């Protein structure tokens, strides 16, 4: 069953591309027609591509891996933050920090710095600082929180990138390509889909369009997370049952061993009894 349909995408305005003079010829397979100088995207193909991307995202979530959502456009960053937070995934909606993937250890140091500042503030160490020094530290903490707060829990490289507007976020796409990280991207008619592993042809400028696609993809990730939880619960139940069966088998084996020992002890006595009875008869 499709995760979305033609009518939902049409109502959200996913079919609106860019002006014809701004198009990228590589997007020709996904363009249905041109109307009033604007390209119209083939939403039947969009539905199919959303399903492909959603299945890939579901498999990643089922394995317990992370997907990094990237989108710094003013009109879409709020919905990206909302959807990513709902499934506990990291996201970047402010300026992309150059080298965030290719120089990940440095980014982690900045995140740790932010954590250290929080610890020092909580234990009262900063109480001895002057107002000017405290203000500088507070501003530094706010800047780190704005740029890196949403990835504070990302302790390793993500297993995939979900990018809104691959042309605007081209640096993020290049870093992911360099590291071999799969990229799922909402690609408009003015963008190049060449370096995108899962192309979702759609309007990447409208909030409703991006939200409709994110709803389908985030629902797939949520399913993957739930399936992983169910698999873990089944494994724990199987382990508990195995332990219980092992616990029951040990007393049975012990009882069997005791019975065998008693039988072994009784055997010599049984052999001596007839010999004792036969001795008087011999006289």
C-alpha positions as CSV (number, residue, x, y, z in Angstrom):
1,X,0.0,0.0,0.0
2,X,1.3,3.5,-1.0
3,X,2.2,5.7,1.9
4,X,0.7,8.7,0.2
5,X,-1.4,9.3,-3.0
6,X,-1.7,11.6,-5.9
7,X,-4.5,13.7,-4.5
8,X,-2.7,14.4,-1.2
9,X,0.4,15.6,-3.0
10,X,-1.6,17.6,-5.5
11,X,-3.4,19.4,-2.6
12,X,-0.1,20.1,-0.9
13,X,1.3,21.7,-4.1
14,X,4.1,19.2,-4.6
15,X,3.6,19.3,-8.4
16,X,4.8,22.9,-8.8
17,X,8.3,23.1,-10.2
18,X,10.4,26.1,-11.1
19,X,10.2,28.3,-14.2
20,X,11.1,26.6,-17.5
21,X,14.2,28.8,-18.0
22,X,15.7,27.7,-14.7
23,X,15.2,24.0,-15.2
24,X,17.9,21.3,-15.0
25,X,17.7,18.9,-18.0
26,X,18.6,16.0,-15.8
27,X,15.1,16.4,-14.2
28,X,13.3,15.8,-17.5
29,X,12.2,12.2,-16.6
30,X,10.2,13.6,-13.7
31,X,8.5,16.5,-15.5
32,X,5.0,15.9,-16.7
33,X,4.4,19.1,-18.7
34,X,4.9,22.9,-18.7
35,X,2.2,25.4,-17.9
36,X,2.4,29.2,-18.0
37,X,6.2,28.9,-18.1
38,X,6.4,26.7,-15.1
39,X,7.3,23.0,-15.1
40,X,4.7,20.6,-13.6
41,X,6.2,17.5,-11.8
42,X,4.7,14.1,-12.5
43,X,3.2,13.2,-9.1
44,X,2.7,9.5,-10.1
45,X,6.5,9.2,-10.1
46,X,6.7,11.2,-6.9
47,X,4.4,8.7,-5.1
48,X,6.5,5.8,-6.3
49,X,9.8,7.5,-5.2
50,X,8.4,8.4,-1.8
51,X,7.5,4.7,-1.3
52,X,11.1,3.7,-2.3
53,X,12.6,6.2,0.1
54,X,10.3,5.4,2.9
55,X,11.1,1.7,2.7
56,X,14.9,2.5,2.8
57,X,14.4,4.8,5.8
58,X,12.3,2.1,7.6
59,X,15.1,-0.5,7.2
60,X,17.7,2.0,8.5
61,X,15.5,2.7,11.6
62,X,14.9,-1.0,12.2
63,X,18.6,-1.5,12.5
64,X,18.8,1.1,15.2
65,X,20.7,3.7,13.1
66,X,20.2,7.4,12.7
67,X,19.0,9.6,9.9
68,X,20.1,13.2,9.8
69,X,17.5,15.7,8.4
70,X,19.0,18.7,6.7
71,X,17.1,21.8,5.6
72,X,18.0,25.4,6.2
73,X,15.3,27.2,4.3
74,X,13.4,29.6,6.4
75,X,9.9,28.4,5.3
76,X,10.6,24.7,5.9
77,X,13.0,24.5,8.8
78,X,10.3,24.6,11.5
79,X,8.4,21.6,10.1
80,X,11.7,19.7,9.6
81,X,12.6,20.3,13.3
82,X,9.1,19.2,14.4
83,X,9.0,16.0,12.4
84,X,12.6,15.0,13.2
85,X,12.1,15.6,16.9
86,X,8.9,13.5,16.9
87,X,10.9,10.4,15.9
88,X,14.0,11.3,17.9
89,X,16.3,11.9,14.9
90,X,19.0,14.6,14.6
91,X,18.5,17.6,12.3
92,X,20.3,20.7,11.0
93,X,18.1,23.7,10.3
94,X,20.6,26.5,10.7
95,X,23.7,27.1,8.7
96,X,25.4,23.8,7.7
97,X,28.7,23.6,9.6
98,X,31.3,22.9,7.0
99,X,33.1,19.6,7.6
100,X,30.3,18.3,9.9
101,X,30.5,14.8,8.3
102,X,34.0,14.8,6.9
103,X,35.5,16.3,10.1
104,X,33.1,14.8,12.6
105,X,35.5,14.5,15.5
106,X,36.0,18.3,15.6
107,X,32.2,18.7,15.7
108,X,32.0,16.3,18.6
109,X,34.6,18.4,20.5
110,X,32.4,21.4,20.0
111,X,29.4,19.5,21.4
112,X,31.4,18.3,24.4
113,X,32.5,21.9,25.0
114,X,28.8,22.9,25.2
115,X,28.2,20.0,27.7
116,X,31.2,21.1,29.8
117,X,29.8,24.7,30.0
118,X,26.5,23.3,31.2
119,X,28.3,21.3,34.0
120,X,30.3,24.3,35.1
121,X,27.2,26.4,35.2
122,X,25.3,23.8,37.3
123,X,28.0,23.3,39.9
124,X,28.5,27.0,40.5
125,X,32.0,27.3,39.1
126,X,31.0,30.3,37.0
127,X,29.9,32.2,40.1
128,X,33.5,33.5,40.5
129,X,33.6,35.0,37.0
130,X,33.1,38.7,36.3
131,X,30.0,39.8,34.5
132,X,31.9,40.3,31.2
133,X,33.4,36.8,31.3
134,X,30.1,35.3,32.2
135,X,28.4,37.1,29.3
136,X,31.0,35.8,26.9
137,X,30.5,32.2,28.0
138,X,26.8,32.5,27.9
139,X,26.9,33.9,24.3
140,X,29.2,31.1,23.3
141,X,26.9,28.5,24.8
142,X,23.9,30.0,23.0
143,X,25.7,30.0,19.7
144,X,26.7,26.3,20.1
145,X,23.2,25.4,21.1
146,X,21.8,27.1,18.0
147,X,24.1,25.4,15.6
148,X,24.8,22.1,17.2
149,X,22.1,21.6,19.9
150,X,20.0,19.4,17.6
151,X,22.8,16.9,17.0
152,X,24.1,16.8,20.6
153,X,23.0,13.1,20.9
154,X,24.5,12.1,17.5
155,X,27.6,10.3,18.8
156,X,28.5,8.7,15.4
157,X,28.0,9.5,11.7
158,X,24.5,9.1,10.5
159,X,23.5,6.2,8.3
160,X,21.6,8.4,5.9
161,X,20.8,12.1,5.1
162,X,17.4,13.4,4.3
163,X,17.9,16.7,2.5
164,X,15.3,19.3,1.6
165,X,16.5,21.3,-1.5
166,X,19.7,19.4,-2.6
167,X,20.9,22.5,-4.5
168,X,20.9,24.7,-1.4
169,X,22.4,22.0,0.8
170,X,25.0,21.0,-1.8
171,X,27.9,21.0,0.7
172,X,26.0,18.5,2.9
173,X,25.4,16.3,-0.2
174,X,29.0,16.4,-1.2
175,X,30.2,15.4,2.2
176,X,27.8,12.5,2.3
177,X,28.8,11.4,-1.2
178,X,32.5,11.5,-0.1
179,X,31.8,9.2,2.9
180,X,29.4,6.9,1.0
181,X,26.4,7.9,3.1
182,X,23.1,7.5,1.2
183,X,21.2,10.7,0.5
184,X,17.4,10.9,0.3
185,X,16.5,14.3,-1.2
186,X,13.5,16.3,-2.2
187,X,14.6,17.5,-5.7
188,X,13.0,20.3,-7.5
189,X,13.1,20.9,-11.3
190,X,16.1,23.3,-11.0
191,X,18.3,20.8,-9.2
192,X,20.7,18.0,-10.3
193,X,19.6,14.5,-9.1
194,X,22.8,12.9,-10.2
195,X,24.4,12.5,-6.7
196,X,21.1,11.7,-4.9
197,X,20.6,8.0,-4.0
198,X,16.8,8.3,-3.5
199,X,15.3,11.1,-5.6
200,X,11.9,12.5,-4.5
201,X,10.8,14.9,-7.3
202,X,8.7,17.6,-5.7
203,X,8.3,21.2,-4.8
204,X,11.0,21.9,-2.2
205,X,10.0,25.6,-1.5
206,X,6.4,25.2,-0.1
207,X,5.9,24.2,3.6
208,X,2.9,22.1,2.8
209,X,4.8,20.1,0.1
210,X,7.7,19.4,2.4
211,X,5.4,18.5,5.3
212,X,3.4,16.0,3.2
213,X,6.5,14.2,2.1
214,X,8.0,14.2,5.7
215,X,4.8,12.8,7.1
216,X,5.1,9.7,4.9
217,X,8.9,9.3,5.5
218,X,8.7,9.9,9.2
219,X,5.8,7.5,9.6
220,X,8.0,4.8,7.9
221,X,10.9,5.6,10.3
222,X,8.5,5.3,13.3
223,X,7.4,1.9,12.0
224,X,11.0,0.7,11.8
225,X,11.6,1.9,15.4
226,X,8.5,0.0,16.6
227,X,9.5,-3.1,14.8
228,X,13.0,-3.0,16.4
229,X,11.4,-2.6,19.8
230,X,9.1,-5.6,19.1
231,X,12.1,-7.7,17.9
232,X,14.1,-6.9,21.1
233,X,11.0,-7.7,23.2
234,X,10.7,-11.1,21.5
235,X,14.4,-11.8,21.9
236,X,14.2,-11.0,25.7
237,X,11.1,-13.2,26.0
238,X,12.9,-16.1,24.2
239,X,15.9,-15.7,26.4
240,X,13.8,-15.7,29.6
241,X,11.9,-18.8,28.4
242,X,15.2,-20.5,27.6
243,X,16.6,-19.6,31.1
244,X,13.4,-20.9,32.7
245,X,13.6,-24.2,30.8
246,X,17.2,-24.5,31.8
247,X,16.4,-23.9,35.4
248,X,13.7,-26.6,35.4
249,X,16.0,-29.1,33.6
250,X,18.7,-28.7,36.3
251,X,16.6,-30.1,39.2
252,X,15.4,-33.0,36.9
253,X,19.0,-33.9,36.1
254,X,20.0,-33.6,39.8
255,X,17.1,-35.9,40.8
256,X,18.0,-38.4,38.1
257,X,21.7,-38.3,39.2
258,X,20.6,-39.0,42.9
259,X,18.4,-41.9,41.8
260,X,21.3,-43.4,39.8
261,X,23.6,-43.1,42.8
262,X,21.1,-44.8,45.1
263,X,20.7,-47.6,42.5
264,X,24.4,-48.0,42.3
265,X,24.7,-48.2,46.1
266,X,21.8,-50.7,46.4
267,X,23.3,-53.1,43.7
268,X,26.2,-54.5,45.9
269,X,23.9,-55.0,48.8
270,X,21.4,-56.9,46.7
271,X,24.2,-59.2,45.5
272,X,25.5,-59.9,49.0
273,X,22.0,-60.8,50.4
274,X,21.5,-64.1,48.4
275,X,25.1,-65.2,49.3
276,X,24.3,-64.8,53.0
277,X,21.1,-66.8,52.6
278,X,22.8,-69.7,50.8
279,X,25.6,-70.1,53.3
280,X,23.5,-72.0,56.0
281,X,22.0,-74.3,53.4
282,X,25.5,-75.5,52.5
283,X,26.1,-76.8,56.1
